[in-house]
């Protein structure tokens, strides 16, 4: 199998170790693999994506990953000769790295030996050998001190993301948090915010993800993780259902960094999405929400949440629309959103049943009646809940101080 006569990529042993670590794993490849196996991948694009994947595998000699894709996931065909060529390339490169390690041990110092082991870690991460890369990673973390240890931990997070292993991601997130408690490395602290935000996004904690994404925009340098355009997309997606209108105005609509991306011809739907919600242009907002959902369905990190997100956004939008009214006709509201009365009534009933909307429906008069008392009671209960949490924390703090 020869896809485009790709030349094999081997380690550039002269590269700075930090730069080398940031080149692996190829997260774009994991996104392509997900998309090829997704029901939301169009038939006409499958062949192109499959060729891109095979091209990347050939270029990086990814024998371990190719075996998984052909035997476990079965999204590409097995080719014995191709596997043998990949393994031969792997063995040749590994022998070269081992010779470098031996030479470093015999003729150089600890730093050179450690750097050679970093090369081995990068090699295993690049070819898709998950377990071996994790073994090398643990050894490297134990041998490394200072800020560079964080680069290794960040790599651990990315390996977890590549393999969609959230337990692994969570493990290295916690390790990074512990390390950052004892350092004032602001560049890596800022990059780590993006790693955290992405993890919270994946685990459906949109509120915390939004807070971290918004805080990361002006200092963003985590290009090894996501692009700046993707950062802006995730910021908008997580913020719309997490922050109030006032904050949407100050943090999204008037942000030069967000507008720089949202005003691009291909991204104008993002600006219309924000403006539609903020200005109460609900027909436009629902149209752009469809664009957003189509993106989420094909997104490696958010595809699992697109149905939840669609419900959550609709609930928040309905609440915003109903807030000024004591009652409103279903017909009037349906026209504002550009949907049928039947759809809207069924949708509102669903949210009332799940206590997402404090209102009732008068089916005879075909009006939605807003229950202010339910809203006030909900706000009161939320305030009491937060008060209890604060008191518990103060009591624990008091006991610690007394000890």
Long-range contacts (C-beta under 8 A, 24 or more apart in sequence): 1-54, 1-58, 1-79, 1-81, 1-82, 2-58, 3-51, 3-54, 3-55, 3-58, 4-51, 4-55, 6-55, 6-58, 6-59, 7-59, 8-58, 8-59, 8-60, 8-61, 8-89, 9-59, 9-60, 9-61, 9-126, 10-93, 10-96, 11-93, 11-97, 11-119, 11-122, 11-123, 11-126, 13-100, 13-119, 17-115, 17-118, 17-148, 18-148, 18-151, 20-118, 20-119, 20-122, 21-118, 21-121, 21-122, 21-151, 21-152, 21-154, 21-155, 22-151, 22-224, 23-122, 23-126, 23-224, 24-122, 24-125, 24-126, 24-155, 24-158, 25-125, 25-126, 25-128, 25-158, 25-159, 25-162, 26-56, 26-60, 26-126, 26-162, 27-158, 27-161, 27-162, 27-225, 27-226, 29-53, 29-56, 29-162, 30-161, 30-162, 30-163, 30-164, 30-300, 31-300, 32-56, 33-69, 33-73, 33-75, 34-164, 34-300, 34-303, 35-298, 35-300, 36-75, 37-73, 37-75, 38-297, 38-298, 38-303, 40-294, 40-297, 40-298, 40-303, 41-298, 50-75, 50-76, 57-86, 58-82, 58-86, 60-126, 60-127, 61-86, 61-89, 61-90, 61-93, 61-127, 62-86, 62-126, 62-127, 62-128, 63-87, 63-89, 63-90, 63-127, 63-128, 64-127, 64-128, 64-129, 64-130, 65-127, 65-128, 66-128, 68-128, 90-127, 93-123, 94-120, 94-123, 97-123, 114-140, 114-143, 114-144, 117-143, 121-152, 121-155, 125-155, 125-159, 130-159, 130-163, 133-159, 134-159, 134-168, 141-175, 147-183, 147-185, 147-188, 149-179, 150-176, 150-179, 150-180, 150-183, 150-185, 150-188, 150-192, 151-188, 153-179, 154-188, 154-191, 154-192, 154-195, 154-224, 157-195, 157-199, 158-224, 158-225, 161-198, 161-301, 166-199, 166-202, 166-203, 169-199, 169-202, 170-199, 173-199, 187-221, 190-216, 190-219, 190-220, 190-221, 191-221, 191-222, 191-225, 194-220, 194-222, 194-225, 194-226, 194-231, 195-222, 195-225, 197-234, 197-238, 198-225, 198-226, 198-234, 198-301, 201-234, 201-238, 201-301, 201-302, 202-301, 202-302, 204-305, 204-308, 206-237, 206-238, 206-241, 206-242, 206-312, 207-238, 207-242, 209-234, 209-238, 209-242, 210-235, 210-238, 210-239, 210-242, 210-243, 211-242, 213-238, 213-239, 214-239, 214-251, 217-255, 217-257, 217-258, 218-257, 228-261, 229-261, 229-267, 232-257, 232-258, 232-261, 232-262, 232-270, 233-261, 233-270, 233-295, 234-302, 236-262, 236-270, 236-273, 236-274, 237-292, 237-296, 237-302, 237-309, 240-273, 240-274, 240-277, 240-313, 240-316, 241-309, 241-312, 241-313, 241-316, 245-277, 245-278, 245-320, 248-274, 248-277, 248-278, 249-278, 253-278, 277-317, 277-320, 280-320, 280-321, 282-317, 282-321, 282-336, 282-337, 282-338, 283-336, 283-337, 283-338, 285-317, 286-317, 286-337, 286-338, 286-339, 287-338, 289-313, 289-314, 314-347, 314-351, 315-351, 315-356, 315-357, 318-347, 318-348, 318-351, 318-357, 319-356, 319-357, 322-357, 322-359, 322-368, 322-370, 323-370, 325-368, 325-370, 326-369, 326-370, 326-372, 327-362, 327-367, 327-368, 327-369, 327-370, 328-367, 328-368, 328-370, 329-366, 329-367, 329-368, 330-361, 330-366, 330-367, 330-368, 331-366, 333-368, 341-366
